[in-house]
Amino acid sequence: MVLELKVVRLAILAAALAARPAIAGSDPGYRTVQSIGATGGSIQILEDARLTPALARKLWETAVDPIFVLGENAPEAQTFKARPPRPAKLRQVDHGGAVIQDIVLDNQAPIARIEPDRLAGPIYLVTTDNNAGFGSYSGLVTTLYKFRSGRLEPVRALASDQHAEAVVLVDTLKSGWKIIDHSPTHAVIEQLLCRPDLDHNKPGEEARFQLTYITYWSDGRDWRVAKRVTPGFWENEGDWPAASNFPKAGGR
């Protein structure tokens, strides 16, 4: 499953870079690297113009720091010493090309991509790469977006306590997610997070971990979320847990 997802994401990255050449955007220092048709116009990804397609491919799922990837003395790395890459932007434009809104993406990440076709709604999967080049908790972060009143905004899921949270899916060594079911009127996504159990870890003892099983589901209009936390350990190189570990989606 992990290898399959990485192959799909690399294919999306390559297609996006090949489909749209480096185009100077209206913002100085940015270029448009991806543009897809959407309600009322299009959705675009803008990145630092210094991130060439070849460099973006090197950074993707490796590290967001060009100096880390290229090497301290590489000629193409020198420009990033004075100024790190600008954060990627998600831009919504109308049919005439006028900018409706700019959204600076997750955690100042410099690289992002859109997947428009994996969930009905329409729901847009916008993925930023937050890889530090090391560690168990850096990786890809995917946020679901949809249109509301003509403007693009994050999908928010309602919990049983009526608290709403953005649907954010994390893919790292100790985090994973999977689309379990989807149709125009139904969607189910499972997310698993493995994190240190800070309430029970003690100095000198073996680290304890806990697993947070999360289920997001939609009836085609509204999104819901439920979570269950248990002791345990998991890494994203093993089998995906059985469905019985996750909270049951409403209507299943």
C-alpha positions in Angstrom: 0.0 0.0 0.0 2.8 2.4 0.9 4.8 1.8 -2.3 1.6 2.0 -4.4 0.7 5.4 -2.9 4.3 6.7 -3.5 4.2 5.6 -7.1 0.9 7.4 -7.6 2.1 10.6 -6.0 5.4 10.6 -8.0 3.3 10.1 -11.1 1.1 13.1 -10.2 4.2 15.2 -9.5 5.7 14.3 -12.8 2.5 14.9 -14.7 2.0 18.3 -13.0 5.5 19.5 -13.8 5.3 18.2 -17.4 1.9 19.6 -18.1 2.7 23.2 -17.1 6.0 24.9 -17.9 7.6 27.4 -15.6 5.2 30.4 -15.9 5.9 33.7 -14.2 2.9 34.4 -12.0 1.6 37.8 -11.0 3.4 37.5 -7.7 7.1 38.4 -7.9 9.3 35.4 -7.1 6.5 32.8 -7.8 5.6 30.6 -10.7 2.5 28.5 -11.4 3.4 24.8 -11.4 -0.1 23.3 -11.5 -3.5 24.5 -12.7 -6.8 22.6 -12.9 -10.2 23.7 -14.0 -12.7 24.1 -11.1 -16.0 25.8 -10.2 -16.0 29.3 -11.6 -12.4 29.2 -12.9 -9.4 27.3 -11.8 -7.2 26.3 -8.8 -3.5 26.7 -9.0 -0.4 25.9 -7.1 2.3 28.6 -7.0 5.8 27.9 -5.8 9.1 29.8 -5.4 10.3 30.5 -8.9 13.8 29.2 -7.9 12.4 25.7 -7.5 12.9 24.4 -11.0 10.9 21.2 -12.0 14.1 19.2 -11.7 14.8 20.5 -8.2 11.2 20.0 -7.1 11.5 16.4 -8.1 14.6 16.0 -6.0 13.0 17.6 -2.9 9.7 15.8 -3.1 9.5 13.1 -0.3 13.1 13.7 0.5 13.5 17.1 2.3 12.1 20.6 1.9 15.5 22.2 2.4 17.3 22.6 -0.9 20.7 23.0 0.8 20.1 19.6 2.6 19.4 17.9 -0.6 21.8 19.6 -3.0 24.7 20.0 -0.6 26.2 23.0 1.1 28.6 23.9 -1.8 26.3 23.2 -4.8 26.0 26.3 -7.0 22.2 25.9 -7.3 22.0 25.9 -3.5 23.6 29.3 -2.9 20.5 31.3 -3.6 18.6 29.5 -0.7 21.3 30.5 1.8 20.2 34.1 1.8 16.5 33.3 1.6 14.8 29.9 2.1 12.1 28.8 -0.4 8.9 30.8 -0.2 5.9 28.8 1.0 3.7 27.3 -1.6 0.3 29.0 -2.3 -3.1 27.6 -3.3 -4.7 30.1 -5.6 -8.3 30.4 -6.7 -8.9 32.4 -9.9 -12.0 33.2 -11.9 -12.6 32.5 -15.6 -11.0 35.9 -16.4 -7.9 35.2 -14.5 -8.6 37.5 -11.6 -7.4 36.2 -8.2 -10.2 35.4 -5.8 -8.0 34.2 -3.0 -4.5 33.0 -2.1 -4.0 30.4 0.7 -0.5 30.0 2.1 -0.3 26.3 2.6 0.5 24.1 5.6 3.5 24.8 7.8 5.2 27.1 5.2 5.9 24.1 3.0 7.5 25.1 -0.3 6.1 22.3 -2.5 2.4 21.2 -3.0 0.3 19.3 -5.4 -3.5 18.9 -6.1 -5.3 15.6 -6.7 -8.8 16.5 -8.0 -10.4 13.2 -8.8 -10.0 10.8 -5.9 -13.2 11.9 -4.0 -16.5 13.1 -5.2 -18.1 16.3 -4.1 -16.0 17.6 -5.7 -13.3 17.3 -3.0 -9.7 18.4 -3.8 -6.8 16.7 -2.1 -4.0 19.3 -1.6 -0.8 17.7 -0.4 2.2 19.6 1.0 5.6 18.0 1.5 7.0 18.7 5.0 9.9 16.2 4.9 12.8 17.2 7.0 15.0 14.5 5.6 14.9 12.6 8.9 12.6 11.6 11.7 9.4 9.6 12.1 7.0 12.5 12.0 7.8 14.5 8.9 6.3 13.7 5.6 3.3 14.5 3.4 0.3 16.3 4.7 -3.0 16.2 2.7 -5.8 18.6 3.4 -9.2 18.2 1.9 -10.7 21.3 0.2 -14.2 22.0 -1.3 -16.1 25.0 -2.6 -18.5 26.8 -0.3 -20.4 29.9 -1.6 -18.0 30.1 -4.5 -14.8 30.1 -2.4 -12.4 27.2 -1.8 -12.0 26.2 1.9 -10.8 23.2 4.0 -13.4 20.5 4.5 -14.3 20.4 8.2 -15.6 17.3 10.0 -17.9 17.3 13.0 -17.2 15.1 16.0 -19.8 13.8 18.4 -19.2 16.7 20.8 -20.0 19.1 17.9 -16.4 20.2 17.6 -15.4 20.7 14.0 -11.9 20.1 12.7 -10.3 20.3 9.3 -9.8 16.9 7.5 -6.0 16.7 7.5 -4.3 13.4 6.5 -0.7 12.7 7.5 1.6 10.3 5.8 4.9 9.7 7.6 6.7 6.7 9.1 4.4 6.7 12.1 1.3 8.0 10.3 -0.9 6.8 7.5 -4.3 7.0 5.9 -6.4 5.2 3.4 -9.6 5.9 1.4 -11.8 2.9 2.3 -14.9 3.7 0.3 -16.1 6.5 -1.9 -19.0 7.4 -4.2 -20.9 10.6 -5.0 -23.0 10.1 -1.9 -20.6 8.4 0.5 -16.9 8.4 1.5 -14.9 6.8 4.3 -11.3 7.6 5.2 -9.2 5.9 7.9 -6.2 7.7 9.5 -3.8 6.1 12.0 -1.3 8.0 14.1 1.4 6.5 16.3 2.7 8.9 18.9 4.6 8.7 22.2 2.4 8.3 25.3 3.6 11.4 27.1 1.4 10.7 30.1 3.0 7.4 30.9 6.6 7.6 29.6 9.2 7.7 32.4 13.0 8.4 32.3 15.0 5.3 32.0 12.2 3.1 30.9 11.4 1.9 27.4 9.3 4.5 25.5 5.6 3.8 25.4 3.4 4.7 22.4 -0.3 5.0 21.7 -2.3 4.7 18.6 -5.1 7.1 17.5 -7.5 5.4 15.1 -9.5 8.1 13.2 -12.5 7.6 10.9 -13.7 10.4 8.6 -16.9 9.9 6.7 -19.3 11.8 4.5 -22.9 11.4 3.3 -22.1 13.4 0.2 -22.8 16.7 2.0 -21.5 16.8 5.6 -18.4 15.2 7.1 -18.1 13.5 10.5 -15.1 12.3 12.5 -14.7 9.8 15.3 -11.5 8.7 17.2 -10.3 5.9 19.4 -7.0 5.9 21.3 -5.3 2.7 22.6 -1.8 1.7 23.7 0.3 0.2 20.8 2.9 0.8 18.2 2.7 1.0 14.4 4.9 2.1 11.5 3.8 2.8 7.9 5.8 -0.1 6.5 3.5 -2.8 7.8 0.0 -4.0 7.1 -2.9 -1.7 7.4 -4.9 -2.5 10.6 -8.2 -4.3 10.3 -11.4 -2.2 10.0 -12.5 -3.3 13.5 -9.8 -1.2 15.0 -11.3 2.0 13.7 -14.5 3.7 14.9 -17.4 2.7 12.8 -18.5 5.3 10.2 -22.1 6.3 10.4 -24.3 4.6 7.9 -22.0 1.6 7.3 
